[in-house]
Amino acid sequence: MNNSSVGIIANPSAGKDIRRLVSHGRVVSNQEKANILRRVFAGIVSTGARTLYIMPDASGLSFPGVNDVKNKIDIKYLDLPNVSHQTGTTKAASIMNDLNVGCIVTLGGDGTNRVVAKGCGQTPILPISTGTNNVFPQMTEGTIAGIAAGRIATRKITSKSFRKSKKINIFVNDELVDIALVDVAITNQMFLGSRAVWDPEVIDSIFLTRSEPLCIGLASIGARIKMISIDEPLGLYIKLNGKEKFRVSAPLAPGKVHEIKISSYEEMKSGKKYPIDLNSGTIALDGEREVELLPKNKVAVSLDLDGPNVVDVESVHRKFLQGEI
């Protein structure tokens, strides 16, 4: 499946949105992201992987790490302008998929991994959390992540070391226009604006692929109602706007716990389309408003079980230490 190569996509903008001003979210500086990459590169090189394919960015996050390992592994920057937008990130993931890399290591939050997932195909993602409300990426030490990525690139890794993620598809007039990996929020806010969603008063309803105990953000609301793991073939649809049935207390952002009014909820079934009846507002995908709701459009969402493959870092290390790979 691979050619002893690893792809690297690091988002310099992750962890710097407006939620820093309205909550107590951590700030992951570009210096720290560069340090994480140095650790990732060291881990990858230790496995004998041959090539690093890197998405270029204007902040030069990879430069210190590349300097560390430039004589130990072949470094290739993708033939792209410095990437500073979502489309470029998706393009970079698509190129890496075409190059048949063993896996793609990502630095970012839910939003970063969402746009990577739109281009990576079946290439597994190894996400390292450097964003705000992180449900999809994990807090993984860079060296350990790099070793796992290198093992995948240099040895035969079975699909048991990957986890198939779910996603939510967004349809406008029956055309697939976008996806979310964790949550979709239907809001009454008319404009995309600063994109990030943090105020529960503007949310009409939410759709979730997972609602686990340690989730933060919109998925934490679901966890207080019905717990659904990444592996279950279900999602959760929660209606906030309407006659209040009960309330839950949930952390919607770091340091911010809200009382949320719940009108109704139901399990989402795979493949079923759920129409959006709000015709004025916006749709937030993994915490950021991306799609405008217009009266002339017919909008629906559906749960899709065929999301991106996600590396189970612990499983890779366990299999290696037990001599299985």
Helices and strands as residue ranges (DSSP letters): E 5-10, H 19-22, H 30-45, E 51-54, H 63-69, E 74-77, H 86-98, E 103-108, H 110-117, E 125-129, H 142-154, G 159-161, E 162-164, E 167-172, E 175-180, E 183-187, G 200-202, E 203-208, H 218-223, E 234-239, E 246-253, E 256-262, E 264-269, E 273-275, E 281-285, E 288-293, E 299-304, E 309-311, H 313-321
